Amino acid sequence: MSNKEKAINGGKWVTVATVISTCFQFAQVAILARLLPPAAFGIVSVSALIINFFNIFGNLGFSNSIIYKQEDDRKVLSTLYILNILLGASMAVIIYFCTPLVISYYKEPKLENVIKLSSLYFLVAYFGQIYSFLLQKNLKFKSTAIIDIIGAVFGTATTIILAYLKFEELSLIFGQLVMAVTRSVLQIIFGRKYFIPMLNFDLSITKEHLRFGIYNVGEGFISFVQNNSDNIAIGGILGVKALGFYTIASQLTIFPVSKLNPIILQVAYPILAKMKEDPLSLKRSYLKILDLVSYLNFPLLAGLYITADSVVPLMYGPGWEQTIELIKIFVFVSIFTCLAHPLFTLVYSKGKPEFLLYLNLITLIVKIPLLYLFGKEWGVIGIAYAYLTATLVNLVLNFFIVQYLVGDFMREFVLNVLKTTLFCLLMIGAIYIYKITVGYVGLTNTIVQVCIGGSIYAVLTLLYKVSLTDIRSSAKAL
């Protein structure tokens, strides 16, 4: 099977898993928004921040180094596996005993049980993690898709059932733990044919992985602070209720980016790693990825922007209107972010993870003062605008790095993205006309708006971007 065929097949399975997982997540948020107050989402958001922070140090970015080096030495993998488990246990202990500090900062007593339960994540997730890396390395995307789907089913079901039983914010934590346990067990089952651990712990044979990991930790730390400084500031200054509104708005808006982009990048990275010595192929592949990412994300984000005042009351019920303005700001954050994401495939394919470290460090230096100035002047909306400004700066610097790695690409990129942007503007215009002439409140109007936007984008695509012949060819390949 050629790399192209592997990419298509992998993309198919990752797409199936992503669509199903996203549907479960949308259903979960929609149901819980009617069962739980905004403060509960803010509390769980704090827990997610802590888990994501300690994950930086927990896995040392071994997924990227294993794929980049195409590692298959059992002694090396065993050392990394044992190290991963030790790091996970260490993170669990640290989080458990740091709980009072977190409560003191956010001034929310309910965080105690949430944080202590969250620490258990590190005791279960890392047992199966290296198997997930190996499945990706070997392009076994069907297996990873099945794991993700089953994990989403068990996690969502647990969360909703416990929410109905009045477990409040703890229902989300138990759901996350059930999902982690399910995935770890399945990762071991599916991945054991590629690796069976042995009692070997020799850090001297993992020097290259550890070097890679140091840059990953540095980049991950800076990236975490850069990406989450707004949440940290809101939770500490404005409280967990404001953080709840902010979290729901950001989650809804970044769904297209966080769910669609990995379909492409997860499949692309292992394949690009195999062509790391061919700059021209890397450039062509990067442009194709960028084109596909913008084509898939832009219409969803544009549609969300113009229909936010219809979607929010319909999806979350009354009391969430404050998220509408935030959603419209986050749409542009997500647009800039989705265009920046494909750099990941380049820097790791070229073995240059330090570039991401430098990029996020500069962005952080820009973002911190903006958060203070904008937040002080305009509150939570100001913090959202600070995030938007910093994301734009990040994208500009991102493109400079791409130019350095693959050469001139801007002309082709602009031509591709301009067509997609025009499609979206026409779509927005048509929906706006419908809203001011017919209305936007209620399920019927929302469905009609979605149908109008989708139809216009589909017709323009067939006329000016992708022919029916191309679609039939892709269907046959699937």
C-alpha positions, 0 to 999 in steps of 0.5 A: 500500500502506498503512502497516499493509500495509507493516508486515505485509509488512515484518514477514513478511520480517524474521521469516523472516530472523530465524528462519533466522539464529537457527537458524543461530546456535543451531546454531553455538553448540551445535556450537562448545560441544562443540569449543571450551573456555569460554575461547575464547568469552571471548576472542571476547567481548572481540573483540565488545566492541571491535568494538561499542565502535568501531562507536559512533564509526564510523557516528555513528548515520547510520541513524537520521538518514537515516530520520528526515529521509527523506534522499534528497539525493545530495550529502548521502548521498555526503558521509555515505558517504565520511565513513563509509568514512573513519571505518571505516578510522580505527577499523581502524587504531586497533584494530590498534595498541591490541592490546597494551593489550587484551592487558595488561588481560585478560592473555591472549596469544591475543587478539593475533591475534583483535584484529588480525583483528577490525580488518579488519571496519571495512575491509569493513562500512562500504562497504555500510552506508549502502545498508542504511540506505536499504533500511530507509528505503524499507521494502525489508525483503525485500531486507534479509531476503535479505541477512541470510539469505545472510550468516548461511549463509556466516558460520556455514558458515565458522565451523563448518568452521574450528572442525573444522580446529582454528582454535579462537577464530579460526574465529569471527573468520573467520566474522564477517569472511566474514559482513561481506563477504557482507553488504556486497557484497549491500547494495551490489547491492540498494541501488545503485538508491537511491544511487550515490556521487559525488565530493562531500564537504561537511560543511556540508550534513550539519549536521543529520545530524552534530548527530543523530550527536553525540547518537547517539555520546554515547548509544552510548558511555554505552549501551555502557559501561552494557551491557558494564561487567559483561563488562569487569569479569568479563574483567579481574578473573575471567579469560576462562574466567569470561567465557566462561560469562557470555557463553554464559548471556547469549547464550542468554537474550537471543536472544528479545530480540535476535532478536524485538524487531528484527522489530518495531522495525526495521519500526516505526521508519520507519513511526512516523517518518512520523507523528511529528506525530501524538502520539495515533497514536504512543501507540497504536502504542507500546502495540501494540508494547509489547503485541506485544513482551511477548506474544512474549518473555515465554513464551520467557523463562519457558520458558527459566527453568523448563527451563534445567537441561534445556536447557543439558546437552542443548544445550551438553554437559557442563561448562557447568552453571555457566551455569544459575543465570546464565541464570535471572538473565538471564531477568529482565534480558531481561524488563526489557530487552524492555519498555524497547526500544520507547522507541527508536521513540518518541525517534527518531520524535520527534527526541529522541535525547538522551533515550537519552543521559540515560537510559543515563548515569543507569543507568551511574551506578547500575550501576558501584558495584553491579558493584563491591559485588555482584561483590566479595561474590558474584563472577560471580553478584553481577555478574549481580545488579548488571546485573539491578538496573541494568536495573530502574532503567533500565526505571522511568526509561524509562517516565517518558520515555514518559509525557512523550512520549505522555502517560498509558499505564500503565493500558493497559500494565498490563492488557495485560502482566498477562494475558500474565504470568498465561499464563506463570505457569500455563505455568511451574506446569504444567512444574514439576509435570511435572518433579517427578513425571516428571523433566527429564533427557534429550531426551524430557523436554525436548521434553515440557516445551516441548510442555506450555508451548507448548500451555498458552500457545497455548490461553490465547491463543485463549481470552482474547487472540486469536481464530481470526478474528483469526488468519485475518485476519492469515494472509490479510494475509500 
